[in-house]
Amino acid sequence: GYDAALIKNIDGRVPVSLIWGEGDTIVKSSLQQEIYQALPVARKQLITVVNYQNTNPELKADHFFMLTKSFFFGGRDGVT
């Protein structure tokens, strides 16, 4: 599950990225979709990471964990 009250209180100006791996057996895709729909923000994205098949070793996109430190993916503001 997730804390619905916390999600409702997110500042609408804060960009949010959700990342989910298709091999995740802990968090279901439907929960990610539910969280995404509940986000009251203008800029949000849901990224689905897929498995790489026919690799040696086979790379599976399984469970992702939250970062414990701030991390920016690019751009001067960390959004673009």
Secondary structure as GFF3:
##gff-version 3
##sequence-region A 1 80
A	DSSP	alpha_helix	4	8	.	.	.	ID=ss1
A	DSSP	beta_strand	16	21	.	.	.	ID=ss2
A	DSSP	alpha_helix	29	38	.	.	.	ID=ss3
A	DSSP	beta_strand	44	49	.	.	.	ID=ss4
###
